[in-house]
């Protein structure tokens, strides 16, 4: 699996628009756990003053991205335009969907594709079979990279300095009794993923959930995303996942990789 480091984001300076950054802080203060918020809650979660949060909320409300009743504020469906602009710009979106659906139909397990964002993974595609997780996942959902099969595959593309930096950014809370949080152990496991080209994570994210992930490469050979399959521990185990789910998963990852590379060549 190729290794590459990513440049650190630029520090605030003459090109840094603080008001825009604060607007994004307000948008990001809303979540599945906080779909509706008062002005005080928005200010607290975004780290702004009440006056600053109010100005941004009213601006977003004027633009149609936020609605409120005088006390409670919530995002509107229009906010999806921002996310789907990113998704629609990704060739993986249209190319991968039939491959992922065929994979799910073949193995009768849920499959997802994610990309790396800081210390988290962000889901850009998900084809579920049935609800096997307590966590509700959809496009745009974020999970910590360190304890997910998708995350470890994506971290394995980076050099060790970048991996350690991202691990330090993550709280690395033990989500189950199986969760590995020790930095040295995590780095060893990521090294193993880098060598073998895939990752199995056994009940580290959620009790009863086992997942296996593989990389998806772009035309330049770099890992752009990762694809996984998830199964229930009460009817499978890590060895069975490796023996039964890994081969079709690797085939799907390779098929998507080839489609992406073919599209890139045709577009030149």
C-alpha positions as CSV (number, residue, x, y, z in Angstrom):
1,X,0.0,0.0,0.0
2,X,1.6,3.3,-1.0
3,X,2.6,5.7,1.7
4,X,2.3,9.5,1.5
5,X,2.3,12.3,4.0
6,X,-0.1,15.2,3.8
7,X,0.9,18.8,4.3
8,X,-0.3,20.5,7.5
9,X,-3.2,23.0,7.0
10,X,-2.1,26.6,6.7
11,X,-2.1,28.7,9.9
12,X,-4.4,31.7,10.1
13,X,-3.0,34.7,8.4
14,X,-3.9,37.3,5.8
15,X,-5.8,34.6,3.9
16,X,-7.8,33.5,6.9
17,X,-11.4,34.7,6.9
18,X,-12.4,34.5,10.6
19,X,-16.1,35.2,10.1
20,X,-16.4,32.4,7.6
21,X,-14.6,30.0,9.9
22,X,-17.0,31.0,12.7
23,X,-20.0,30.3,10.4
24,X,-18.7,26.8,9.8
25,X,-18.2,26.3,13.6
26,X,-21.9,27.2,14.1
27,X,-23.0,24.7,11.3
28,X,-20.8,22.0,12.8
29,X,-22.3,22.5,16.3
30,X,-25.4,20.8,15.1
31,X,-25.3,17.0,15.2
32,X,-27.4,13.8,15.6
33,X,-27.1,14.4,19.4
34,X,-28.0,18.1,19.0
35,X,-30.3,18.5,16.1
36,X,-32.1,21.5,17.7
37,X,-30.3,24.1,19.9
38,X,-31.0,27.3,21.7
39,X,-28.8,30.3,21.0
40,X,-26.9,29.7,24.2
41,X,-26.2,26.1,23.3
42,X,-25.0,27.1,19.8
43,X,-22.7,29.7,21.4
44,X,-21.3,27.2,23.9
45,X,-20.7,24.4,21.3
46,X,-19.2,26.7,18.7
47,X,-17.0,28.6,21.2
48,X,-18.6,32.0,20.3
49,X,-20.2,34.8,22.2
50,X,-24.0,34.8,22.2
51,X,-23.9,38.0,20.1
52,X,-21.6,36.4,17.6
53,X,-23.5,33.2,17.4
54,X,-26.8,35.1,17.0
55,X,-25.4,37.1,14.0
56,X,-24.3,34.0,12.3
57,X,-27.5,32.1,12.9
58,X,-29.6,35.0,11.6
59,X,-27.4,35.1,8.5
60,X,-27.8,31.4,7.9
61,X,-31.5,31.7,8.5
62,X,-31.7,34.5,5.8
63,X,-29.8,32.2,3.4
64,X,-32.1,29.3,4.1
65,X,-29.7,27.0,5.8
66,X,-31.2,27.4,9.3
67,X,-34.7,27.8,10.6
68,X,-35.9,28.8,14.1
69,X,-39.0,29.6,16.1
70,X,-37.5,32.3,18.3
71,X,-36.0,29.9,20.8
72,X,-34.8,26.7,19.0
73,X,-32.7,26.6,15.9
74,X,-32.2,23.7,13.5
75,X,-30.5,23.1,10.1
76,X,-32.7,22.9,7.0
77,X,-32.5,20.3,4.3
78,X,-30.8,23.0,2.2
79,X,-27.6,22.3,4.1
80,X,-27.3,19.0,2.2
81,X,-26.4,21.0,-0.9
82,X,-23.0,21.7,0.6
83,X,-22.3,18.1,1.3
84,X,-23.7,16.8,-1.9
85,X,-21.6,19.2,-3.9
86,X,-18.6,17.3,-2.6
87,X,-20.1,13.9,-3.2
88,X,-21.2,14.7,-6.7
89,X,-17.7,15.9,-7.5
90,X,-16.3,12.4,-6.5
91,X,-16.3,10.0,-9.5
92,X,-16.4,7.2,-6.9
93,X,-20.0,8.1,-6.2
94,X,-21.5,7.0,-9.5
95,X,-18.9,4.3,-10.3
96,X,-18.9,2.5,-7.0
97,X,-22.7,2.2,-6.3
98,X,-23.5,-0.8,-8.5
99,X,-20.3,-2.6,-7.4
100,X,-21.1,-2.1,-3.7
101,X,-24.8,-3.1,-4.2
102,X,-23.6,-6.3,-6.0
103,X,-21.2,-7.0,-3.1
104,X,-24.0,-6.6,-0.5
105,X,-26.3,-8.8,-2.5
106,X,-23.6,-11.5,-2.8
107,X,-22.6,-11.7,0.9
108,X,-25.8,-10.4,2.6
109,X,-23.8,-8.0,4.8
110,X,-23.7,-4.2,5.0
111,X,-21.0,-2.3,3.1
112,X,-19.7,1.3,3.3
113,X,-17.1,3.5,1.7
114,X,-15.4,6.2,3.7
115,X,-12.6,8.8,3.3
116,X,-10.2,10.1,5.9
117,X,-10.7,13.6,7.4
118,X,-8.2,14.4,10.2
119,X,-8.5,11.8,12.9
120,X,-12.0,10.7,11.7
121,X,-13.5,8.7,8.8
122,X,-16.4,10.2,6.9
123,X,-18.9,7.9,5.2
124,X,-19.5,8.8,1.6
125,X,-21.5,5.7,0.7
126,X,-23.4,3.1,2.6
127,X,-25.5,0.1,1.5
128,X,-27.0,-1.6,4.6
129,X,-28.8,-5.0,4.8
130,X,-30.3,-4.7,8.2
131,X,-29.7,-2.6,11.3
132,X,-26.8,-4.4,13.0
133,X,-25.3,-1.4,14.8
134,X,-26.6,0.6,17.7
135,X,-24.9,3.6,16.0
136,X,-27.0,5.1,13.2
137,X,-24.8,5.7,10.2
138,X,-25.5,7.5,6.9
139,X,-23.7,9.6,4.4
140,X,-21.7,12.2,6.2
141,X,-21.5,10.3,9.4
142,X,-18.1,10.5,11.2
143,X,-16.4,7.9,13.4
144,X,-12.9,7.8,14.9
145,X,-10.4,6.3,12.5
146,X,-8.3,4.5,15.1
147,X,-10.9,1.9,16.1
148,X,-12.5,1.2,12.7
149,X,-11.4,-1.1,9.9
150,X,-12.0,1.7,7.4
151,X,-9.9,4.1,9.4
152,X,-6.9,1.8,9.9
153,X,-6.8,1.1,6.1
154,X,-6.8,4.8,5.5
155,X,-4.3,5.6,8.2
156,X,-2.0,2.9,6.8
157,X,-1.5,5.0,3.6
158,X,0.3,7.7,5.7
159,X,3.8,7.9,7.1
160,X,4.2,7.2,10.8
161,X,4.6,10.9,11.7
162,X,1.3,11.7,10.2
163,X,-0.4,8.7,11.8
164,X,0.9,9.6,15.2
165,X,-0.2,13.2,14.8
166,X,-3.7,12.1,13.9
167,X,-3.9,9.6,16.7
168,X,-2.9,12.4,19.1
169,X,-5.8,14.5,17.7
170,X,-8.3,11.7,18.6
171,X,-9.5,11.2,22.2
172,X,-9.1,7.4,21.7
173,X,-11.8,6.5,24.3
174,X,-12.3,2.8,24.8
175,X,-15.7,2.3,23.3
176,X,-15.8,-1.4,24.2
177,X,-13.7,-3.8,26.3
178,X,-12.0,-4.8,23.1
179,X,-11.0,-1.2,21.9
180,X,-7.2,-0.7,21.5
181,X,-6.2,2.7,22.7
182,X,-2.5,2.4,23.3
183,X,-0.5,4.3,20.7
184,X,2.3,1.8,20.3
185,X,-0.1,-1.1,19.8
186,X,-2.2,0.9,17.4
187,X,0.8,1.8,15.3
188,X,1.8,-1.9,15.2
189,X,-1.6,-2.9,14.0
190,X,-1.6,-0.1,11.3
191,X,1.8,-1.4,10.2
192,X,0.3,-4.8,9.8
193,X,-2.6,-3.4,7.7
194,X,0.0,-1.6,5.5
195,X,1.8,-4.9,4.9
196,X,-1.2,-7.1,4.2
197,X,-3.4,-4.5,2.5
198,X,-6.6,-5.0,4.5
199,X,-7.9,-4.7,8.1
200,X,-10.2,-6.7,10.4
201,X,-11.5,-5.0,13.5
202,X,-13.2,-7.2,16.0
203,X,-15.7,-5.5,18.3
204,X,-13.6,-2.4,19.0
205,X,-16.1,0.1,17.8
206,X,-19.2,-1.6,19.1
207,X,-19.8,-4.9,21.0
208,X,-21.0,-7.6,18.6
209,X,-19.7,-5.8,15.4
210,X,-16.9,-7.2,13.2
211,X,-15.7,-5.5,10.1
212,X,-13.2,-5.9,7.4
213,X,-11.9,-3.2,5.1
214,X,-9.8,-2.8,2.0
215,X,-8.3,0.2,0.1
216,X,-9.6,1.9,-3.0
217,X,-6.8,3.5,-5.1
218,X,-7.0,6.3,-7.6
219,X,-5.3,6.6,-10.9
220,X,-2.1,7.8,-9.2
221,X,-1.9,4.7,-7.1
222,X,-2.8,6.6,-3.9
223,X,-5.5,5.3,-1.5
224,X,-8.4,7.7,-2.0
225,X,-11.0,5.8,0.1
226,X,-11.7,2.5,1.7
227,X,-14.6,0.0,1.5
228,X,-15.7,-2.4,4.2
229,X,-18.1,-5.2,5.1
230,X,-19.7,-5.5,8.6
231,X,-21.1,-8.6,10.3
232,X,-22.5,-9.7,13.6
233,X,-20.2,-11.5,16.1
234,X,-23.0,-13.8,17.2
235,X,-23.0,-15.5,13.8
236,X,-19.4,-15.0,12.6
237,X,-15.9,-14.4,13.9
238,X,-12.8,-12.7,12.8
239,X,-11.3,-15.8,11.1
240,X,-14.6,-16.5,9.2
241,X,-14.7,-12.8,8.2
242,X,-11.2,-13.1,6.8
243,X,-11.9,-16.4,5.0
244,X,-15.5,-15.6,3.7
245,X,-15.9,-11.9,3.4
246,X,-12.3,-10.7,2.6
247,X,-12.0,-12.3,-0.9
248,X,-15.3,-10.8,-2.3
249,X,-14.4,-7.5,-0.6
250,X,-11.0,-7.4,-2.3
251,X,-12.6,-8.1,-5.6
252,X,-15.0,-5.2,-5.2
253,X,-12.2,-2.8,-4.1
254,X,-10.2,-3.8,-7.1
255,X,-13.2,-3.4,-9.4
256,X,-13.8,0.1,-8.1
257,X,-10.1,1.0,-8.4
258,X,-10.1,-0.1,-12.0
259,X,-13.3,1.9,-12.8
260,X,-11.7,5.0,-11.2
261,X,-8.5,4.5,-13.2
262,X,-10.3,3.9,-16.4
263,X,-12.5,7.0,-15.9
264,X,-9.4,9.1,-15.2
265,X,-7.6,7.9,-18.4
266,X,-10.7,8.6,-20.5
267,X,-11.0,12.1,-19.1
268,X,-7.4,13.0,-20.1
